[in-house]
Amino acid sequence: MGFRVGEKVVYPNHGVSVVEKIGEGFAIEPATPRSFYHLRLISNNSKVMVPIGNTDLIGLRRLTQRKDITGLMKTLSDGRFSATGDWKGRYKQNLDKMKSGRLHDIADVLKTLNFIMTRKTLSFREKKMYERAKYLIVSEIAVINNMDEGEVERLVDRALAKSAQSRAAGH
């Protein structure tokens, strides 16, 4: 899957990025010239180089399509998710979903952690993961729909509240 200069893409676990240039660079091991996507992360303006041949392995992807956002919000607001197991097993499972970079996987993590938060205090690591998942969802939707992040966050919070209520009511 090829990306163009100026295109907004998603770098898993870091969020929306802009392809600033496509060019040569040096891989550290082995030190040979390779072609890279030079990305700028929108969240903090840091730069990342992704070898063109590794985009699938890393999970670099295009933005979610606008038409899929409605389904994502429905997923966030329904009460279906698995919040089973001890926190270590759940953390590992959630970590794998976060690494996938897919918005629906991240939404599942957010929804599960949100529900658990209504029952008890999250561990430090889970709280960080909750914040990261929420940021990734809010920032991508804001870019796709050209909306203010605060406005998107309110929509996401409403969907999460609905999910937790639905789950608590046993639906």
C-alpha positions in Angstrom: 0.0 0.0 0.0 1.7 3.2 -1.1 1.2 6.6 0.5 1.7 10.0 -1.0 3.5 13.1 0.3 1.0 15.3 2.2 -1.3 12.3 3.0 -2.5 11.8 6.5 -1.9 8.3 7.8 -2.1 6.6 11.2 1.0 5.4 12.9 -0.1 2.7 15.5 -0.1 3.8 19.1 1.0 7.3 18.1 -1.9 8.6 16.1 -2.4 10.7 13.0 0.7 11.6 11.1 1.5 13.4 7.8 3.8 11.9 5.2 6.3 14.8 4.8 8.5 13.1 2.3 9.4 9.8 0.7 13.1 9.3 0.4 16.3 7.6 1.3 17.7 7.0 4.7 20.0 4.5 6.4 18.7 1.5 8.3 20.7 1.0 11.5 21.1 -2.8 11.0 22.5 -3.5 8.5 23.7 0.0 7.6 22.4 0.1 4.1 20.4 2.8 2.2 16.7 2.2 2.1 13.6 4.1 1.1 11.5 5.5 4.0 8.3 7.3 4.6 9.3 10.4 6.6 6.3 11.1 9.0 5.5 14.0 11.3 3.3 13.0 14.2 0.5 15.6 14.5 0.3 15.2 18.3 3.8 16.5 19.1 5.5 17.3 15.7 8.1 14.6 16.3 9.5 12.9 13.2 9.5 9.1 12.4 11.0 7.2 9.5 9.2 4.0 8.4 10.9 1.7 5.9 8.6 1.5 2.9 8.8 -2.4 3.0 7.7 -2.5 6.6 4.4 -0.5 6.5 2.3 -3.7 6.9 4.4 -5.1 9.7 4.3 -1.8 11.6 0.6 -1.3 10.8 0.9 2.1 9.1 -2.6 2.7 7.6 -4.8 5.3 5.9 -7.3 7.2 8.0 -10.5 5.4 8.8 -13.1 6.3 6.2 -15.7 8.9 7.3 -18.5 6.5 6.5 -17.1 4.0 9.1 -17.2 6.6 12.0 -20.9 6.1 12.5 -20.4 2.3 13.0 -17.5 3.1 15.3 -19.6 5.3 17.5 -22.3 2.6 17.6 -19.6 0.1 18.7 -18.5 2.5 21.4 -22.0 2.9 22.7 -23.2 -0.7 22.7 -22.7 -2.8 25.8 -20.9 -5.7 24.1 -17.3 -6.4 25.2 -15.4 -8.8 27.3 -14.1 -7.6 30.6 -13.0 -10.9 31.9 -9.9 -12.2 33.6 -7.4 -10.6 35.9 -5.9 -7.2 35.1 -2.6 -8.7 33.8 -4.3 -11.0 31.2 -6.6 -8.2 30.2 -3.7 -5.7 30.0 -1.8 -8.1 27.6 -4.9 -8.6 25.5 -5.6 -4.8 25.4 -1.9 -4.1 24.5 -2.2 -6.4 21.5 -5.3 -4.6 20.4 -3.6 -1.2 20.8 -0.6 -2.3 18.8 -2.9 -3.4 15.9 -3.6 0.3 15.3 -7.1 -0.5 14.1 -9.7 2.0 15.4 -12.3 -0.7 16.2 -9.7 -2.6 18.3 -8.8 0.6 20.1 -12.5 1.3 20.6 -12.9 -2.1 22.2 -10.1 -1.4 24.6 -11.5 2.0 25.5 -15.0 0.7 26.1 -13.8 -2.2 28.3 -11.5 0.0 30.4 -14.3 2.6 30.7 -16.7 0.0 32.0 -14.1 -1.4 34.5 -13.5 2.2 35.7 -17.2 2.5 36.7 -16.6 -0.5 39.0 -13.1 0.2 40.4 -10.0 2.2 40.1 -7.8 1.2 37.1 -4.2 0.3 37.6 -1.7 3.0 36.6 -0.8 1.1 33.4 -4.5 0.6 32.5 -5.3 4.3 33.2 -2.4 5.3 30.8 -3.8 2.9 28.2 -7.3 4.3 28.7 -6.0 7.8 28.1 -3.9 6.7 25.1 -6.9 4.8 23.5 -9.2 7.8 24.0 -6.7 10.2 22.5 -6.1 8.0 19.4 -9.9 7.7 18.8 -10.7 11.4 19.4 -7.8 12.7 17.4 -8.4 10.5 14.4 -12.2 11.3 14.3 -11.4 15.0 14.7 -9.1 15.0 11.7 -11.5 12.9 9.6 -14.5 15.0 10.3 -12.6 18.3 10.6 -14.0 18.8 14.1 -12.6 20.2 17.3 -11.1 17.5 19.6 -13.1 18.8 22.6 -16.3 18.3 20.6 -15.4 14.8 19.5 -14.3 13.9 23.1 -17.8 14.9 24.3 -19.4 12.6 21.7 -17.1 9.7 22.7 -17.8 10.3 26.4 -21.5 10.1 25.7 -21.2 6.9 23.7 -19.0 5.4 26.5 -21.6 6.4 29.2 -24.3 4.8 27.2 -22.2 1.6 26.8 -21.5 1.3 30.6 -25.2 2.0 31.4 -26.3 -0.7 28.9 -23.8 -3.2 30.3 -24.7 -2.4 33.9 -28.4 -2.9 33.0 -27.5 -6.4 31.6 -28.3 -5.7 27.9 
